[in-house]
Amino acid sequence: MTALGAMGALYCVLRYLSSGKMNWLIFSGLAMFLGLMAKENAVTFLAVIPLTMYFFTNAKMKDYVTALIPSLIAFIIYMVIRTNVIGYVFDSGKKSPT
């Protein structure tokens, strides 16, 4: 599910670049959010999407920012939900048993 969501976000970004329709950006953010909800490893696609755009398209800097905003919003929403559920971001403050 994570790979499906992350790859779906990448696909939607590429479709946005070729068509220019903003609804592909909305679908990109939704796909990224669903991928993040399945497993947080989808966050790596915040780097994969711009790299794919760099190597495989003739996108301008404005396109990079525009295409990445929905995925960043999805990540922020995911982090808010995650923090509210487990109570911390990186460290629980508990010592691990040795």
OpenMM code with the backbone's topology and positions (N, CA, C; nanometers):
from openmm import Vec3, app, unit

residues = "MET THR ALA LEU GLY ALA MET GLY ALA LEU TYR CYS VAL LEU ARG TYR LEU SER SER GLY LYS MET ASN TRP LEU ILE PHE SER GLY LEU ALA MET PHE LEU GLY LEU MET ALA LYS GLU ASN ALA VAL THR PHE LEU ALA VAL ILE PRO LEU THR MET TYR PHE PHE THR ASN ALA LYS MET LYS ASP TYR VAL THR ALA LEU ILE PRO SER LEU ILE ALA PHE ILE ILE TYR MET VAL ILE ARG THR ASN VAL ILE GLY TYR VAL PHE ASP SER GLY LYS LYS SER PRO THR".split()
positions = [
    Vec3(0.0819, -0.1188, 0.0000),
    Vec3(0.0000, 0.0000, 0.0000),
    Vec3(0.0868, 0.1259, 0.0000),
    Vec3(0.1969, 0.1184, 0.0715),
    Vec3(0.2869, 0.2335, 0.0749),
    Vec3(0.3433, 0.2623, -0.0631),
    Vec3(0.3904, 0.1575, -0.1291),
    Vec3(0.4471, 0.1756, -0.2630),
    Vec3(0.3411, 0.2249, -0.3601),
    Vec3(0.2205, 0.1743, -0.3470),
    Vec3(0.1119, 0.2177, -0.4350),
    Vec3(0.0830, 0.3660, -0.4153),
    Vec3(0.0770, 0.4118, -0.2912),
    Vec3(0.0511, 0.5530, -0.2639),
    Vec3(0.1643, 0.6431, -0.3103),
    Vec3(0.2874, 0.6020, -0.2817),
    Vec3(0.4025, 0.6844, -0.3187),
    Vec3(0.4197, 0.6884, -0.4711),
    Vec3(0.4082, 0.5739, -0.5348),
    Vec3(0.4200, 0.5711, -0.6815),
    Vec3(0.3020, 0.6432, -0.7468),
    Vec3(0.1862, 0.6352, -0.6844),
    Vec3(0.0709, 0.7101, -0.7346),
    Vec3(0.0943, 0.8601, -0.7283),
    Vec3(0.1571, 0.9049, -0.6210),
    Vec3(0.1903, 1.0473, -0.6093),
    Vec3(0.2882, 1.0883, -0.7179),
    Vec3(0.3868, 1.0055, -0.7425),
    Vec3(0.4836, 1.0346, -0.8487),
    Vec3(0.4164, 1.0374, -0.9854),
    Vec3(0.3298, 0.9411, -1.0113),
    Vec3(0.2569, 0.9367, -1.1378),
    Vec3(0.1727, 1.0627, -1.1574),
    Vec3(0.1035, 1.1032, -1.0520),
    Vec3(0.0182, 1.2226, -1.0614),
    Vec3(0.1008, 1.3486, -1.0858),
    Vec3(0.2181, 1.3575, -1.0261),
    Vec3(0.3050, 1.4727, -1.0501),
    Vec3(0.3492, 1.4755, -1.1963),
    Vec3(0.3869, 1.3598, -1.2481),
    Vec3(0.4287, 1.3550, -1.3884),
    Vec3(0.3136, 1.3886, -1.4828),
    Vec3(0.1949, 1.3448, -1.4474),
    Vec3(0.0776, 1.3810, -1.5281),
    Vec3(0.0492, 1.5307, -1.5195),
    Vec3(0.0702, 1.5900, -1.4012),
    Vec3(0.0532, 1.7346, -1.3864),
    Vec3(0.1514, 1.8091, -1.4765),
    Vec3(0.2749, 1.7633, -1.4801),
    Vec3(0.3753, 1.8311, -1.5621),
    Vec3(0.3415, 1.8253, -1.7107),
    Vec3(0.2828, 1.7147, -1.7538),
    Vec3(0.2513, 1.7034, -1.8962),
    Vec3(0.1212, 1.7738, -1.9333),
    Vec3(0.0256, 1.7803, -1.8397),
    Vec3(-0.1036, 1.8405, -1.8731),
    Vec3(-0.1223, 1.9812, -1.8176),
    Vec3(-0.0627, 2.0106, -1.7030),
    Vec3(-0.0799, 2.1408, -1.6401),
    Vec3(-0.2085, 2.1547, -1.5612),
    Vec3(-0.2849, 2.0457, -1.5470),
    Vec3(-0.4115, 2.0508, -1.4729),
    Vec3(-0.3859, 2.0324, -1.3239),
    Vec3(-0.4420, 2.1232, -1.2459),
    Vec3(-0.4193, 2.1230, -1.1010),
    Vec3(-0.4822, 2.0042, -1.0291),
    Vec3(-0.5826, 1.9400, -1.0893),
    Vec3(-0.6446, 1.8273, -1.0202),
    Vec3(-0.5448, 1.7128, -1.0013),
    Vec3(-0.4429, 1.7036, -1.0873),
    Vec3(-0.3397, 1.6014, -1.0687),
    Vec3(-0.2576, 1.6274, -0.9427),
    Vec3(-0.2412, 1.7532, -0.9059),
    Vec3(-0.1701, 1.7844, -0.7820),
    Vec3(-0.2518, 1.7432, -0.6594),
    Vec3(-0.3819, 1.7611, -0.6669),
    Vec3(-0.4692, 1.7183, -0.5572),
    Vec3(-0.4617, 1.5671, -0.5414),
    Vec3(-0.4685, 1.4951, -0.6536),
    Vec3(-0.4573, 1.3493, -0.6491),
    Vec3(-0.3202, 1.3066, -0.5960),
    Vec3(-0.2178, 1.3828, -0.6299),
    Vec3(-0.0829, 1.3530, -0.5819),
    Vec3(-0.0766, 1.3619, -0.4294),
    Vec3(-0.1326, 1.4676, -0.3735),
    Vec3(-0.1339, 1.4833, -0.2282),
    Vec3(-0.2140, 1.3741, -0.1593),
    Vec3(-0.3270, 1.3377, -0.2172),
    Vec3(-0.4085, 1.2299, -0.1592),
    Vec3(-0.3360, 1.0963, -0.1641),
    Vec3(-0.2723, 1.0680, -0.2762),
    Vec3(-0.1989, 0.9421, -0.2891),
    Vec3(-0.0833, 0.9369, -0.1893),
    Vec3(-0.0123, 1.0469, -0.1745),
    Vec3(0.0982, 1.0503, -0.0782),
    Vec3(0.0464, 1.0309, 0.0642),
    Vec3(-0.0646, 1.0940, 0.0971),
    Vec3(-0.1213, 1.0794, 0.2311),
    Vec3(-0.1600, 0.9343, 0.2576),
    Vec3(-0.2222, 0.8693, 0.1601),
    Vec3(-0.2593, 0.7293, 0.1785),
    Vec3(-0.1367, 0.6406, 0.1919),
    Vec3(-0.0323, 0.6702, 0.1154),
    Vec3(0.0915, 0.5956, 0.1291),
    Vec3(0.1544, 0.6148, 0.2663),
    Vec3(0.1513, 0.7360, 0.3170),
    Vec3(0.2064, 0.7638, 0.4504),
    Vec3(0.1250, 0.6957, 0.5595),
    Vec3(-0.0057, 0.6906, 0.5418),
    Vec3(-0.0892, 0.6261, 0.6423),
    Vec3(-0.0648, 0.4754, 0.6461),
    Vec3(-0.0226, 0.4175, 0.5339),
    Vec3(0.0081, 0.2761, 0.5328),
    Vec3(0.1403, 0.2494, 0.6056),
    Vec3(0.2407, 0.3302, 0.5753),
    Vec3(0.3722, 0.3149, 0.6388),
    Vec3(0.4506, 0.4418, 0.6112),
    Vec3(0.5256, 0.4867, 0.7088),
    Vec3(0.5904, 0.6171, 0.6943),
    Vec3(0.7106, 0.6163, 0.6014),
    Vec3(0.7471, 0.5026, 0.5461),
    Vec3(0.8577, 0.4975, 0.4504),
    Vec3(0.8269, 0.5740, 0.3224),
    Vec3(0.7023, 0.6068, 0.2990),
    Vec3(0.6652, 0.6840, 0.1801),
    Vec3(0.7258, 0.8235, 0.1832),
    Vec3(0.7742, 0.8656, 0.2981),
    Vec3(0.8339, 0.9986, 0.3102),
    Vec3(0.9567, 1.0114, 0.2207),
    Vec3(1.0198, 0.9015, 0.1858),
    Vec3(1.1366, 0.9077, 0.0971),
    Vec3(1.1011, 0.9629, -0.0396),
    Vec3(0.9749, 0.9540, -0.0772),
    Vec3(0.9341, 1.0062, -0.2071),
    Vec3(0.9311, 1.1589, -0.2096),
    Vec3(0.9477, 1.2230, -0.0946),
    Vec3(0.9659, 1.3680, -0.0949),
    Vec3(1.0986, 1.4037, -0.1598),
    Vec3(1.1904, 1.3097, -0.1650),
    Vec3(1.3161, 1.3292, -0.2376),
    Vec3(1.3115, 1.2657, -0.3765),
    Vec3(1.2401, 1.1546, -0.3895),
    Vec3(1.2340, 1.0835, -0.5172),
    Vec3(1.1591, 1.1646, -0.6225),
    Vec3(1.0536, 1.2318, -0.5842),
    Vec3(0.9736, 1.3083, -0.6809),
    Vec3(1.0558, 1.4202, -0.7463),
    Vec3(1.1243, 1.5059, -0.6689),
    Vec3(1.2058, 1.6083, -0.7352),
    Vec3(1.3218, 1.5495, -0.8172),
    Vec3(1.3816, 1.4409, -0.7695),
    Vec3(1.4895, 1.3786, -0.8450),
    Vec3(1.4396, 1.3226, -0.9781),
    Vec3(1.3230, 1.2632, -0.9769),
    Vec3(1.2633, 1.2132, -1.1009),
    Vec3(1.2347, 1.3284, -1.1955),
    Vec3(1.1842, 1.4369, -1.1418),
    Vec3(1.1574, 1.5541, -1.2257),
    Vec3(1.2869, 1.6082, -1.2848),
    Vec3(1.3939, 1.6069, -1.2068),
    Vec3(1.5219, 1.6600, -1.2531),
    Vec3(1.5792, 1.5758, -1.3665),
    Vec3(1.5768, 1.4444, -1.3500),
    Vec3(1.6417, 1.3576, -1.4470),
    Vec3(1.5559, 1.3244, -1.5689),
    Vec3(1.4242, 1.3270, -1.5563),
    Vec3(1.3393, 1.2776, -1.6642),
    Vec3(1.2467, 1.3810, -1.7272),
    Vec3(1.2486, 1.5044, -1.6780),
    Vec3(1.1644, 1.6089, -1.7382),
    Vec3(1.2465, 1.7359, -1.7569),
    Vec3(1.1881, 1.8300, -1.8229),
    Vec3(1.2500, 1.9620, -1.8396),
    Vec3(1.1794, 2.0646, -1.7501),
    Vec3(1.1529, 2.0250, -1.6267),
    Vec3(1.0784, 2.1109, -1.5351),
    Vec3(1.1632, 2.2293, -1.4897),
    Vec3(1.0954, 2.3382, -1.4631),
    Vec3(1.1587, 2.4583, -1.4092),
    Vec3(1.1461, 2.4559, -1.2560),
    Vec3(1.2188, 2.5436, -1.1894),
    Vec3(1.2178, 2.5472, -1.0431),
    Vec3(1.0763, 2.5691, -0.9896),
    Vec3(0.9982, 2.6508, -1.0569),
    Vec3(0.8593, 2.6749, -1.0158),
    Vec3(0.7798, 2.5445, -1.0169),
    Vec3(0.8058, 2.4594, -1.1161),
    Vec3(0.7369, 2.3305, -1.1247),
    Vec3(0.7760, 2.2381, -1.0098),
    Vec3(0.9025, 2.2430, -0.9694),
    Vec3(0.9475, 2.1613, -0.8569),
    Vec3(0.8696, 2.1973, -0.7302),
    Vec3(0.8628, 2.3256, -0.7034),
    Vec3(0.7952, 2.3723, -0.5820),
    Vec3(0.6462, 2.3417, -0.5886),
    Vec3(0.5842, 2.3731, -0.7023),
    Vec3(0.4410, 2.3504, -0.7175),
    Vec3(0.4063, 2.2029, -0.7042),
    Vec3(0.4874, 2.1164, -0.7607),
    Vec3(0.4588, 1.9730, -0.7574),
    Vec3(0.4830, 1.9130, -0.6196),
    Vec3(0.5713, 1.9710, -0.5412),
    Vec3(0.6045, 1.9136, -0.4112),
    Vec3(0.5140, 1.9625, -0.2982),
    Vec3(0.4464, 2.0743, -0.3176),
    Vec3(0.3618, 2.1303, -0.2111),
    Vec3(0.2535, 2.0326, -0.1630),
    Vec3(0.1767, 1.9664, -0.2505),
    Vec3(0.0741, 1.8743, -0.1985),
    Vec3(0.1319, 1.7597, -0.1159),
    Vec3(0.2466, 1.7070, -0.1573),
    Vec3(0.3089, 1.5989, -0.0814),
    Vec3(0.3591, 1.6493, 0.0538),
    Vec3(0.4106, 1.7705, 0.0578),
    Vec3(0.4540, 1.8280, 0.1852),
    Vec3(0.3366, 1.8522, 0.2789),
    Vec3(0.2262, 1.8983, 0.2243),
    Vec3(0.1055, 1.9182, 0.3060),
    Vec3(0.0579, 1.7845, 0.3609),
    Vec3(0.0591, 1.6803, 0.2768),
    Vec3(0.0196, 1.5466, 0.3215),
    Vec3(0.1118, 1.4982, 0.4329),
    Vec3(0.2420, 1.5244, 0.4195),
    Vec3(0.3378, 1.4839, 0.5223),
    Vec3(0.3136, 1.5578, 0.6534),
    Vec3(0.2852, 1.6859, 0.6460),
    Vec3(0.2593, 1.7641, 0.7678),
    Vec3(0.1340, 1.7132, 0.8379),
    Vec3(0.0290, 1.6867, 0.7617),
    Vec3(-0.0945, 1.6325, 0.8209),
    Vec3(-0.0667, 1.4972, 0.8847),
    Vec3(0.0102, 1.4146, 0.8147),
    Vec3(0.0464, 1.2831, 0.8699),
    Vec3(0.1233, 1.2979, 1.0012),
    Vec3(0.2197, 1.3900, 1.0060),
    Vec3(0.2985, 1.4078, 1.1278),
    Vec3(0.2141, 1.4596, 1.2440),
    Vec3(0.1180, 1.5457, 1.2151),
    Vec3(0.0276, 1.5934, 1.3210),
    Vec3(-0.0530, 1.4767, 1.3767),
    Vec3(-0.1063, 1.3941, 1.2889),
    Vec3(-0.1836, 1.2774, 1.3334),
    Vec3(-0.0942, 1.1821, 1.4123),
    Vec3(0.0255, 1.1545, 1.3611),
    Vec3(0.1180, 1.0618, 1.4266),
    Vec3(0.1570, 1.1120, 1.5648),
    Vec3(0.1868, 1.2399, 1.5751),
    Vec3(0.2264, 1.2969, 1.7037),
    Vec3(0.1115, 1.2914, 1.8042),
    Vec3(-0.0099, 1.3174, 1.7593),
    Vec3(-0.1245, 1.3121, 1.8502),
    Vec3(-0.1546, 1.1698, 1.8954),
    Vec3(-0.1274, 1.0724, 1.8114),
    Vec3(-0.1578, 0.9343, 1.8474),
    Vec3(-0.0521, 0.8761, 1.9402),
    Vec3(0.0774, 0.8914, 1.9057),
    Vec3(0.1798, 0.8273, 1.9883),
    Vec3(0.2423, 0.9203, 2.0908),
    Vec3(0.2229, 1.0503, 2.0770),
    Vec3(0.2650, 1.1436, 2.1804),
    Vec3(0.4038, 1.2012, 2.1675),
    Vec3(0.4796, 1.1616, 2.0693),
    Vec3(0.6121, 1.2186, 2.0501),
    Vec3(0.6480, 1.2123, 1.9026),
    Vec3(0.7541, 1.2850, 1.8659),
    Vec3(0.7938, 1.2885, 1.7255),
    Vec3(0.9081, 1.1920, 1.7001),
    Vec3(1.0226, 1.2092, 1.7681),
    Vec3(1.1399, 1.1272, 1.7409),
    Vec3(1.1760, 1.0330, 1.8547),
    Vec3(1.1688, 1.0812, 1.9784),
    Vec3(1.2178, 1.0040, 2.0910),
    Vec3(1.1117, 1.0003, 2.1996),
    Vec3(1.0895, 0.8825, 2.2544),
    Vec3(0.9874, 0.8703, 2.3581),
    Vec3(1.0366, 0.9173, 2.4939),
    Vec3(1.1671, 0.9359, 2.5076),
    Vec3(1.2219, 0.9775, 2.6364),
    Vec3(1.2472, 0.8587, 2.7286),
    Vec3(1.2092, 0.7405, 2.6873),
    Vec3(1.2316, 0.6209, 2.7684),
    Vec3(1.3634, 0.5570, 2.7313),
    Vec3(1.4297, 0.5041, 2.8319),
    Vec3(1.5546, 0.4343, 2.8055),
    Vec3(1.5224, 0.2925, 2.7581),
    Vec3(1.6001, 0.2476, 2.6636),
    Vec3(1.5778, 0.1116, 2.6150),
    Vec3(1.6394, 0.0130, 2.7118),
    Vec3(1.5743, -0.1035, 2.7279),
    Vec3(1.6286, -0.2021, 2.8201),
    Vec3(1.7583, -0.2608, 2.7642),
    Vec3(1.8576, -0.2743, 2.8520),
    Vec3(1.9862, -0.3283, 2.8093),
    Vec3(2.0189, -0.4580, 2.8762),
] * unit.nanometer
topology = app.Topology()
chain = topology.addChain("A")
for resn in residues:
    res = topology.addResidue(resn, chain)
    for name in ("N", "CA", "C"):
        topology.addAtom(name, app.Element.getBySymbol(name[0]), res)
